[in-house]
Amino acid sequence: MDELIKVEHLTKDYGDGRGIFDLNFVVKKGETFGFVGTNGSGKTTTIRHIMGFLKPQEGQVSVMGLDAWKDSCEIKKYVEYVPGEIAFPDLRDGTTFLKNQAELLKITDMTYANYLCEKLQLDTSANLKRMSKGMKQKTAIVAAFMSDKDILILDEPSTGLDPLMREIFLELLEEEKKKGKTILMSSQMFDELEQVCDRVALIFNGKIIDIADMKILNNLPYREYKVEFKTREEYLKFKKLKFEIVRDQEKYNQVTIKIEKTKINRMFEILKNYDLKFMSEVKYNLEKHFKMILQKEDELLQEKKRIEKLAKDHTPVIKNTLVRRIISKKTQEQKKEQKKLHLELKNEKFFNKDEYKFHKKEDKKQDHENKRQQKIKEKKEKEGK
């Protein structure tokens, strides 16, 4: 089975715009899939659905072809999990906890568990309840990794770790990846996802905005360079050349140019003839990619809000526009109706000439008689007075 985790139209609406809405993604066998977003964006809610802790309001989640909600117990035979908020059972210390976990998982050889503790510099003799956030995180990581299951689901696993321990954790994650494990990991840190993930999904306000393929991002056919010139003359002279300028900072005599990889050497040859203050490559990384995506999303959202506000306020401009459109539409319809009636009358005259003349003559007689009767009535009224 190529798609070990499959999320289809997953929705959990908590009201007031909170929750997750119509999520769709898959995690393939042997893939490390990242999930990035701010607090409250929906990362943990999604992971809890995958673990079978929450029932979908709409849509479905499957793990290894099994329904995540209905077959939750069966799925946990193949999945190990590090939660975002760790709550240990009422045990004396870390050593006791790890031994209990080993018995539960039927692990008799603790060699790999000891290796993990050594790498993470974890003192398992510490009291579980008195452990710092970092120590609790290390203990949970050891418990998850030592089980050697096919799928790892990690909800912000590096939270509470210092920078050195974070690097060691990422090294351990790379080792798990080389074993062919399928890993889903959420985080708020772009750099760690960029380092270990094959693909990364951006979740924003409960919706997946984009899924980035790291191979594509790391192998773009172009590069960007920031170049600053010592004089304005050099700056203006360079701008006349046919380079694609993506950012122009005239105040600093500085440009950022976008250029194809195949033309980079030629660019350097040209720049040898200029007096430069500095030059540096602008790295296109995961954070920059998602910032651009979010900026576009925000622009669309602001435009939508602006239009909705104008429509709600019914400003005079909108009112007048609507009135003009209604009047114009009515006038056009009236003209069409008049034209239609005129045409019908014309046709009637043409095809029924004799009948039309007879009715016209009768109408005139009737009008004449009505006028005569009116005059008689008026005369009688005067005589009566």
N, C-alpha and C positions, 0 to 999 in steps of 0.2 A: 504494500500500500504506500503510494507516494505521498499523499496528503494525510499526515498523522493528526493534525488539528484542523478542523474546518468550522468556521463561524459564518452563519448565513442569516442575514436580515435580523440580527440580534438587537432587541429593543427592551429596555427597562426604564420606564418613565416614572420618576419620582415626583413630577410636577414642578412648576416654576422653572422649566428649562433644565432641570437637573436629571441626570441619568445618562443612558447611552441610547443611540438612535440609529437603527438600520445599519449595523456594522457587518461588513463582509470582508473576510480575509482567510487565507489558509497558511499553515506552517508545514512545509515539506519535510520529509524524513531526512535527518542529518543536517537540517538548516538551523541557524541561530537567528531568531526573529526578534527584533527589538520593538518596544512599544514606548514612545516618548510623549510626554505631555505634562502640563502643570498640575498642581494639586487640584483635585476635583474635576479633572477633565474626563475621567471614566476608566482609567487604567485598571484600578483595583476591582471595580465592578465587573469589568470584562473578564479578568482573571478568575474571580470567584464563580462566574458562570462556567468557565472551562473546568474548574475543579469540581463542579457539581454542588456548590454551596448555595447557589441561587437558581431559581426556576425562571426561565425566560418568559417575559410577558408576551413577546412575539419572536418569531424566528427559532433557530435551533443551533446547538453546538454539538459537534461529535469529536471524539478522541479515539483514534484507531478504529474508526467505523462504529463506535459505540456511542449511544446517546449520553451526553455528559450529565444530565439530570437523572434519567431513569437507571442508567448503568454506572452510577457514581462509584459504588463499592468495587466493581470489577475494574474500572479504569485506574483506581489507585494502586493496583498491582503493578502498573507500568509507569506511574507518574510519581515524581518526588517534588516537594513544594517548599519554598521559603516564603512565608507570608510577609506582608509589609509591616504588620504589627505583631510582634512575637509575644506569646503568653505561654510560659513553660508550666508543666504540671508541678504539683507540690512535692518536689524531690529535694534532697539535701544539697547536691552539687552537680556540676557539669559532667563529671565522670559517671555518676549514677544514671543521669539522664541518657548519656550516649550508650551505656551498657544496656539499659532498658530498650532503647531503640534498636540496638543490635539483636537482642533476643526477639523482639517483635518481627524484625526483618529476616530472622534466622541467619544472621551473620556470625560466624564462629572465628574468623580471622580478622583481628582489629589492626592489622599492619597498615592498611590504607588510611584508616581513621587516625591512627597515630601520626602518619605522614602529614595529613591535613592539619592536625593540631600544631605540629612543629612548624609548618610553613606559615601558618597564621599566627604563630606565637600565642597560642591559646592556653591559658592555665585552667584546666578542667576541674581543679580542686576548689575553685571559687564557688561560693554560695550562689545558687541560681537566682534567688530573689534580690540579691545585692549586686548582681552584675551590671556593669555599665551597658549603655545601648550598643557600643562597639563589640563588647564581649558576648552579649546575647546574639548579635548578628553572626559572629564567628561560629558560635556553638550551633546555630541553626544551619549554617552553611556546611559545617562538618557532617551534621546529621543527614542532610540532603545528599551530599556528594558521596558519602560512604556506602549508600544503598545500591549504587551502580545500576539504577533503573534506566530505561530507554529514553524517558522524557523528563526534562527538568523545567519547572515553571517557577520563575523567580520574580517576586514583586519588590522592586527597588532593593536588591540584595546588598548593595554597597553602602546603604545609609548607615551612618554612625562610624564607618571605617575611616581612619586617617589616610592621607594620600599614599603613604608607603603600603599600607595594608590593601588599599584599593588596587594598586598595581599587582600585588601578589594574588589577590582574588581574581583579577583578569587573567593572570597567567594560569591559574588553576582552571578557569573557565575554558581557556584555549586547549588545555589538556583534555578536558571533557569533550570538547568539540572534535578533537582528533580521534577520539574513541568512537565517533559516529553518533553521539548523542543528539537528540532533537531538543533545542533549547528555546524557550520563550522567556524574555526578560524585559521587565519594565524599568524605566529610569527617567530621571530629570536631567541627566548628564549626557550631553551629546558626544563628548569625547570617548567615553567608555563604550557606548553603543557603536560608534564609528570604528572602534578598534576591533570588536569581536563579532559584530553582526553581519549577516549576508544581506538582510533587508530590514528596513526600519519603517514602522508606521507612525504617522503623526496623528494624535487624537486631540481634538479641540472642541470644547463644549459638547462632548459626548458623541462627536462624529469623526470618522476617519477622513482627514483632509487630503492626505497623500501617503503613498507607500514608496519609499526610496530604495532603489537597488544600489548597493554600495559599489558593486563592480562598475556600474555605469558612471556613478559620481566620481570614482577614483580614476576613471579612464576617459574623461571628457576629451573631445578632439581639439580643444582650445585651451589657452591659458590667459590669465589677466595679469598685467604688470602696471604698477604705479610708478610713474616717472616724474621727477621734479627737476626743472631746469634752473640754472643759476641766474639767468637773465630773461627778461621779458621777450627780447628779440629772438633768443633761441626757442623759447616756448611758442611764439607765434609762427616761427619758421617751421617747426615740427608739425604744428597743427595743419599746415598746408598740404602735408603728405596724406596719402590715402589709407591711413590707419583707422580702424573702428574705435572711436572714443566712447566709452561707456560712462565716464564721469569726467567732468571738466571743472577744475578749481582754479579759475583765473587769478584769484587773489594770491595764490601761492605759486603761480606758474607751473601748475601740476595737472597731469592728465592720467587717467587710467585707461589703458587700451586692452582690447580683446583681440587675440591673434591665434590663428591656427597653429598647431604644433609644428607642422611642416615648414612654417615661415618664420619660426623663432630665430634661427641662425641669421637669416637675412635682416631681421629687425636689429639684432645686436651689431651687425656690420654697419648699419645706418647710424645707430646711436653712438658709435665710436667718434663720429664727426661732430658731436654735440657736447657742450659743456654742462654736465649733469651735476646736480646737487646730491641726488640719491636715486636709486632704482630698487624696487623690491617686487617679488611675486605676490599677488593677492590670492591666497589659497581659497579654492571653492570647496568648502567642507559641508558636513551635514547640517550644522547649525545655520550657516549662511543660506543653504538651500531651503530649509524650513522657514527661516525668517522671511524670505522672499514669498513663499507660499502663503504664510500668515498675513503678510502685508497686503497681498492681493485679496485675500479673504476678508480682511478688515475693510478695505476700500469698497468691496461689494456690499458688505454689511452696512457701512455708513451711508452709502448711496440708497440702499433699500429703506433705511430708517428715515432719510431725508424725504424720500418720495411719500412714504407712509404718513409722515408728519404734515406735509403739505396737503395731502388728501384729507387728513383728519381736520386740519385747521380750516379748510375751505376758504382760503384767502380770496380777496376780491378779484385778483388776477384769474384764479381758477374759476371762480363763479362766473365772471364775465366771459371767459373762454367757453365754459359749458353752455351759458345762455346763448352765445353767438352760434355755437354748433347746433343747439336745439332749434333756434329760429331759422337758421340756414337750412336745416334738414326739413322743417315744416314747409318753408317756402318752396323748396325743390319739389316736395310731395304735392303741394297745392298746384304748382305749375304743371306737373305731370298730369294731375287729375283734370285740370282745365283743358289741357291739350287733348286729353282723351275724350272728354265730353264734346269739345269742338269738332273733333274728327268724326265722332259718332253722329252728331247733328248734320254735319256736311254729307256724310254717307246716306243718312236718312233722306235728306233733301234730294239727293241725286237719284236714289233708287225708288223713291216714293213721291215723285213730283206732283202727280194729280191729287193724291191723298193729302199731301202736305198743303197744297193750295186750297183744297176744300176746307180743311181744319182752320187754316189761316182766315178764310172768309167768314166762317162760322164764329171764330173768336172775335172778329171785328164787329159783327152783328150783335153779339152778346155784350160787348163793351158799349156799343151805341145804346142798346136797350137799358143797360145799367145806368148810364148817364141820364137818359130820359126819365127814368123812374126817380132818380135822385133829385132832378129839377122839380118834378111834380110834388115830391114830398116836401121840398123846401118852400114851394109856393103855398101849399096847404098850411104849413106852419106859420107863414107870414099872415095869411088871411085869418087864421084863428086868433092871432094876437090882436 
